[in-house]
């Protein structure tokens, strides 16, 4: 709800403007003089200010100047009499958005307010985009300390051709990190070739990686280059490498060690210069113990490891991600959907098991299905409210545990100081004796007679 300040010394006109704007669901404040207006502007934020030029205390031009100094993006509309149009023009030179000549109609006021707020929305959107660009690292979004560490690591590893392996749950952005490393490297003008090792059947995976010769197997009607060959002088991204079959792991290890391979059905060795970036959501050390992943291959690709945190471990980035996805899908669908503060709180508290990918899908669904301008908590699927409540309860529980631990130690220390004289201890703690006894029972604080005898 936009906040509007009316600055008008004429009680009748001020009351009329306040009533008319309140009926339009604006949050309206009113003052009768310029000095009070300046105090309000400095202590409270307003989306729009409507001020008369002639005011007691200080005039409307001074109010305009103070308003622009406090928030340059907050539009100011000047009200003036017909005989002082030149003053209104001067006000616009000094930054006023528009002026209204007395006498005026409420319809005219409505139109000017809507136009001014619309322009302010565009300005705010542009500011958001500039901020979002500052908070982005290429395709990656987030200004949390953990993400800043990852950005620094990407900058360092992009300067070499060493193998990199990216660990992280599904949906955390492993391929985005791989592409950032490639595009900041000396290989950026060469191919970036992704392979999803989990999506290809074992029978075709070898051919996809290394290619095949004509007639190598049934259906091989022509020679085909594999991903290794296509990525020559560039980067090969092996996504979900933990799902590679063991027999393919052997051939991959040789290709990485020798930087050469043969196509399926071929005998000629093909030399390549390929940088390998791998990714997985699996615990490869456990896979090695279970015999599902080769230890020598692990150490070949695990030169520079990068671990991406799940979204629930970098909640401070969620608001930035929500803002980015809202802008993206609003632009695509020509909408202007916004999230209320309560809705953003619920989505921030939710444990995103699908990570950034799930968050993007949810925001897209909201924009596609919502016709309301502002999305409230009741508009969200029930699982989000339940999930957020669970997270909040868990956080409250941890906080209570911390508080109780501090309280227990404080009471124990005072009791020992008073040699467990409950009346004296209660007085020092500012408690009733019965309250102290309750807390002693709760925290199992009893006098250690054996310890005293030993002393």
C-alpha positions in Angstrom: 0.0 0.0 0.0 1.7 3.2 -1.1 2.3 5.8 1.6 1.4 9.4 0.8 2.0 12.6 2.8 -0.4 15.5 2.3 1.1 18.9 3.3 -1.7 21.5 3.2 -2.5 24.3 5.6 -6.1 24.7 4.5 -8.1 22.3 6.8 -11.0 21.8 4.4 -8.8 21.0 1.4 -6.5 18.8 3.5 -9.4 16.8 4.8 -10.9 16.4 1.3 -7.6 15.1 -0.1 -7.1 12.7 2.8 -10.6 11.3 2.5 -10.4 10.9 -1.2 -7.0 9.1 -1.1 -7.9 6.9 1.8 -10.9 5.7 -0.2 -8.4 4.6 -2.9 -6.7 2.4 -0.2 -3.6 4.7 0.0 -1.9 4.9 3.4 -2.3 8.7 4.0 -0.6 11.0 6.5 -1.3 14.7 6.8 0.4 17.8 8.2 -0.5 21.5 8.2 2.9 23.2 7.9 6.2 22.9 6.2 8.3 22.3 9.4 6.2 19.4 10.5 6.4 18.0 7.0 10.2 18.0 7.0 10.2 16.2 10.4 7.8 13.6 9.0 9.9 13.1 5.9 13.1 12.7 7.9 11.7 10.1 10.2 9.3 8.2 8.0 9.5 7.0 4.4 6.9 8.1 1.9 6.2 6.9 -1.7 4.7 10.2 -2.7 4.4 13.7 -1.3 1.7 16.2 -2.2 2.5 19.7 -0.9 1.0 23.2 -1.3 3.5 25.9 -2.3 2.4 28.4 0.2 2.8 27.1 3.8 3.4 28.4 7.3 6.9 27.8 8.6 8.7 27.0 5.4 7.2 27.0 1.9 6.6 24.1 -0.4 9.9 24.6 -2.3 11.8 24.0 0.9 9.7 20.9 1.6 10.6 19.7 -2.0 14.3 20.3 -1.4 14.3 18.4 1.9 12.2 15.5 0.4 14.6 15.2 -2.5 17.6 15.2 -0.2 16.1 12.5 2.0 14.9 10.3 -0.9 15.7 11.4 -4.5 13.3 8.8 -5.9 10.2 9.8 -4.0 8.0 12.0 -6.3 6.7 15.3 -5.1 3.5 16.9 -6.6 3.1 20.6 -6.0 -0.3 22.3 -5.5 -0.5 26.0 -6.4 -2.9 28.7 -7.4 -3.4 29.6 -11.1 -1.7 33.0 -10.6 1.6 31.4 -9.5 2.2 28.9 -12.3 5.7 30.3 -12.7 6.5 29.1 -9.1 5.2 25.6 -10.0 7.5 25.6 -13.1 10.4 26.6 -10.9 9.5 23.7 -8.5 9.7 21.3 -11.4 13.1 22.6 -12.3 14.1 21.8 -8.7 12.9 18.2 -9.0 9.1 18.2 -8.5 7.4 15.5 -10.5 4.3 17.5 -11.5 2.0 20.3 -10.3 -1.8 20.7 -9.8 -3.5 24.1 -10.3 -6.2 25.2 -7.9 -9.1 24.6 -8.4 -8.7 21.0 -9.3 -10.8 17.8 -9.6 -10.1 14.7 -7.5 -10.0 12.7 -10.8 -7.0 14.9 -11.9 -5.3 14.1 -8.6 -5.9 10.4 -9.0 -4.4 10.4 -12.5 -1.3 12.3 -11.4 -0.7 10.1 -8.4 -1.1 6.9 -10.5 1.3 8.2 -13.1 3.9 9.3 -10.4 3.8 6.0 -8.6 4.1 4.1 -11.8 7.2 6.0 -12.7 8.6 5.5 -9.2 8.0 1.7 -9.7 10.1 1.8 -12.9 12.8 3.7 -11.1 12.8 1.2 -8.2 12.9 -1.7 -10.6 16.0 -0.2 -12.3 17.6 0.3 -8.9 16.9 -3.3 -8.1 18.5 -4.5 -11.4 21.6 -2.5 -10.7 21.8 -4.0 -7.2 21.1 -7.4 -8.6 23.9 -7.0 -11.1 26.3 -6.0 -8.2 25.2 -9.1 -6.3 25.7 -11.5 -9.2 28.8 -13.3 -10.3 28.1 -14.1 -13.9 25.1 -16.5 -13.8 25.4 -17.0 -10.0 23.4 -15.0 -7.5 24.1 -14.5 -3.8 26.1 -12.2 -1.6 26.4 -14.6 1.4 29.9 -15.2 2.8 29.9 -18.8 1.5 29.0 -17.7 -2.0 31.7 -15.0 -1.9 34.3 -17.8 -1.0 33.1 -19.8 -4.0 33.4 -16.7 -6.3 37.0 -16.3 -5.2 37.7 -19.9 -5.8 36.2 -19.8 -9.3 38.4 -16.8 -10.2 41.5 -18.7 -9.1 40.8 -22.0 -10.8 39.7 -20.4 -14.0 43.3 -19.2 -14.6 44.5 -22.9 -14.9 43.5 -26.0 -16.7 43.5 -28.2 -13.7 40.6 -30.7 -13.3 37.8 -29.4 -11.0 35.1 -31.4 -9.2 32.0 -29.7 -7.9 30.1 -31.3 -5.1 26.6 -30.4 -4.2 23.0 -31.5 -3.9 20.8 -31.5 -7.0 19.6 -28.0 -7.9 22.5 -26.1 -6.2 23.8 -24.8 -9.5 26.8 -27.1 -10.3 26.6 -26.6 -14.0 26.4 -22.8 -13.6 29.6 -22.9 -11.6 31.2 -25.1 -14.3 30.2 -22.6 -17.0 31.5 -19.7 -15.0 34.9 -21.4 -14.7 35.0 -22.0 -18.4 33.9 -18.5 -19.4 36.5 -16.9 -17.2 39.3 -19.1 -18.5 41.6 -18.9 -21.6 39.3 -21.5 -23.2 36.2 -19.3 -23.2 36.1 -19.0 -27.0 36.3 -22.8 -27.4 33.4 -25.3 -26.8 31.9 -26.0 -23.4 30.5 -29.5 -23.8 28.2 -31.0 -21.1 27.5 -34.7 -20.6 24.9 -35.9 -18.1 26.4 -39.3 -17.1 23.3 -40.3 -15.3 20.9 -39.6 -18.2 22.6 -41.8 -20.8 22.2 -45.6 -20.9 25.4 -47.6 -20.4 25.2 -49.0 -23.9 25.4 -45.5 -25.5 27.6 -43.7 -23.0 30.9 -44.9 -24.4 29.9 -43.8 -27.9 28.7 -40.4 -26.6 32.0 -39.8 -24.8 34.5 -41.2 -27.4 32.5 -41.4 -30.6 32.3 -44.4 -32.9 33.4 -45.5 -36.4 30.9 -46.5 -39.1 29.8 -50.1 -38.6 31.2 -50.3 -35.1 27.8 -51.7 -33.9 24.3 -52.2 -35.3 22.9 -48.8 -36.2 26.3 -47.1 -36.6 25.6 -46.1 -40.1 28.2 -43.3 -40.1 31.2 -42.1 -38.2 30.4 -40.0 -35.1 32.6 -37.7 -33.1 32.2 -38.1 -29.3 32.0 -35.3 -26.6 35.8 -35.5 -25.9 36.5 -34.8 -29.5 33.9 -32.0 -29.7 35.4 -30.4 -26.6 39.0 -30.2 -28.0 40.8 -27.1 -26.7 37.7 -26.4 -24.6 36.0 -27.8 -21.5 34.2 -31.1 -21.0 31.7 -31.0 -18.2 31.0 -34.5 -16.8 27.8 -34.0 -14.7 26.8 -36.7 -12.2 30.1 -38.5 -12.7 29.3 -40.7 -9.7 26.8 -42.6 -11.9 29.4 -43.7 -14.4 29.6 -47.5 -14.8 33.0 -49.0 -13.8 33.9 -50.1 -17.3 33.5 -46.6 -18.6 35.5 -45.2 -15.6 38.5 -47.3 -16.8 38.4 -45.8 -20.3 37.8 -42.3 -18.9 40.8 -42.6 -16.6 43.0 -43.5 -19.6 41.7 -40.7 -21.7 42.4 -38.2 -18.9 45.9 -39.5 -18.2 47.0 -39.7 -21.9 44.7 -37.0 -23.3 44.0 -39.5 -26.1 41.4 -42.2 -26.9 40.0 -44.4 -29.7 36.5 -44.2 -31.1 34.4 -47.2 -30.5 35.3 -49.7 -33.3 38.4 -47.7 -34.2 42.1 -48.3 -33.9 43.5 -44.8 -34.4 44.4 -42.8 -31.3 42.9 -39.3 -31.3 44.8 -36.6 -29.3 42.8 -33.9 -27.6 43.5 -31.0 -25.3 40.5 -30.9 -22.9 39.9 -29.4 -19.5 37.7 -31.6 -17.3 35.2 -30.3 -14.9 33.2 -33.0 -13.1 30.2 -32.7 -10.7 28.3 -35.1 -8.4 25.7 -35.1 -5.7 27.1 -38.4 -4.4 29.7 -39.1 -1.7 32.5 -40.5 -3.9 34.6 -41.6 -0.9 31.8 -43.8 0.3 31.3 -45.0 -3.3 35.0 -46.0 -3.4 34.6 -48.0 -0.2 31.6 -49.8 -1.7 33.5 -50.6 -4.9 31.3 -48.4 -7.1 33.9 -45.7 -8.0 37.6 -46.1 -8.8 40.0 -44.5 -6.4 42.5 -43.7 -9.1 39.9 -41.9 -11.1 38.8 -40.0 -8.0 42.3 -38.6 -7.4 42.7 -37.8 -11.1 39.6 -35.5 -11.1 39.7 -34.3 -7.4 42.5 -31.7 -8.0 40.4 -28.7 -7.1 37.2 -29.5 -5.2 34.4 -27.0 -4.9 31.5 -27.7 -2.5 28.2 -25.9 -3.1 26.0 -25.4 0.0 22.3 -26.3 -0.1 20.0 -23.3 -0.2 18.8 -23.9 3.4 22.4 -23.2 4.5 22.6 -19.8 2.8 19.1 -18.4 3.6 20.5 -14.8 3.4 20.6 -15.3 -0.4 17.0 -16.4 -0.8 15.5 -12.9 -1.0 18.0 -12.0 -3.8 17.1 -15.2 -5.7 13.3 -14.6 -5.3 13.7 -11.0 -6.6 15.7 -12.2 -9.6 13.2 -15.0 -10.5 10.2 -12.7 -10.0 11.7 -10.1 -12.3 12.6 -12.8 -14.9 9.1 -14.4 -15.1 7.2 -11.1 -14.6 9.1 -9.8 -17.7 8.5 -13.0 -19.7 4.7 -12.9 -18.9 4.2 -9.1 -18.9 3.0 -9.2 -15.3 3.9 -7.3 -12.1 3.4 -9.9 -9.4 4.9 -9.1 -6.0 5.3 -11.0 -2.7 4.1 -9.6 0.6 6.6 -9.5 3.5 4.9 -12.4 5.2 5.0 -14.5 2.0 8.7 -13.8 1.7 9.2 -14.8 5.3 7.5 -18.1 4.8 9.5 -18.9 1.6 12.7 -17.9 3.3 12.0 -20.2 6.3 11.1 -23.2 4.0 13.6 -26.0 3.7 14.3 -26.1 0.0 15.1 -29.8 -0.6 15.2 -29.1 -4.4 17.5 -26.0 -3.7 17.7 -23.1 -6.2 16.0 -25.2 -8.9 12.9 -25.8 -6.7 12.8 -22.1 -5.7 12.8 -21.0 -9.3 10.1 -23.5 -10.2 7.9 -22.2 -7.3 8.3 -18.5 -8.3 7.5 -19.3 -11.9 4.4 -21.2 -10.9 3.3 -18.2 -8.7 3.7 -15.8 -11.6 2.0 -18.0 -14.1 -1.0 -18.9 -11.9 -1.5 -15.7 -9.8 -3.8 -12.9 -10.9 -3.4 -10.8 -7.8 -0.9 -8.0 -7.6 0.5 -9.1 -4.2 0.9 -12.8 -3.2 -0.1 -13.4 0.4 0.6 -16.5 2.5 -2.9 -17.9 1.9 -2.1 -18.0 -1.8 0.8 -20.4 -1.3 0.5 -24.2 -1.4 -0.1 -25.7 2.1 3.3 -27.5 2.2 5.1 -24.2 2.2 3.3 -22.9 5.3 3.7 -26.3 7.1 7.4 -26.5 6.1 8.1 -22.9 7.2 6.3 -23.5 10.5 8.5 -26.6 11.1 11.6 -24.6 10.4 10.6 -21.7 12.6 9.7 -24.1 15.4 13.1 -25.8 15.1 14.9 -22.4 15.2 12.9 -21.4 18.3 13.8 -24.7 19.9 17.5 -24.2 19.4 17.2 -20.7 20.8 15.3 -21.9 23.9 18.0 -24.5 24.4 20.7 -21.9 24.3 18.8 -19.6 26.7 18.2 -22.4 29.2 21.8 -23.5 29.1 22.9 -19.9 30.0 20.2 -19.7 32.7 21.3 -23.0 34.2 24.9 -21.9 34.4 24.0 -18.6 36.0 21.8 -20.2 38.7 24.4 -22.9 39.4 27.2 -20.3 39.8 25.1 -18.2 42.2 24.1 -21.2 44.3 27.7 -22.3 44.7 28.6 -18.7 45.6 25.9 -18.8 48.3 26.7 -22.3 49.3 23.2 -23.3 48.2 21.5 -20.9 50.6 18.3 -20.7 48.6 17.0 -17.5 50.2 20.3 -15.6 49.6 20.6 -17.0 46.0 17.0 -16.1 45.2 17.7 -12.5 46.3 20.8 -12.2 44.2 19.0 -13.6 41.1 15.9 -11.4 41.6 13.7 -14.5 41.9 11.1 -15.7 44.4 12.3 -18.6 46.5 9.6 -20.9 45.0 10.7 -19.9 41.5 14.3 -20.7 42.3 13.3 -24.1 43.7 11.3 -24.8 40.5 14.3 -24.0 38.3 16.7 -26.0 40.6 14.4 -29.0 40.0 14.1 -28.3 36.3 17.9 -28.1 35.8 18.7 -30.8 38.4 20.8 -28.4 40.5 21.4 -30.2 43.8 24.1 -29.6 46.4 27.0 -32.0 45.9 27.7 -33.1 49.5 30.5 -35.5 48.4 32.4 -32.7 46.7 32.2 -30.5 49.8 33.5 -33.4 52.1 36.4 -34.0 49.7 37.3 -30.3 49.9 
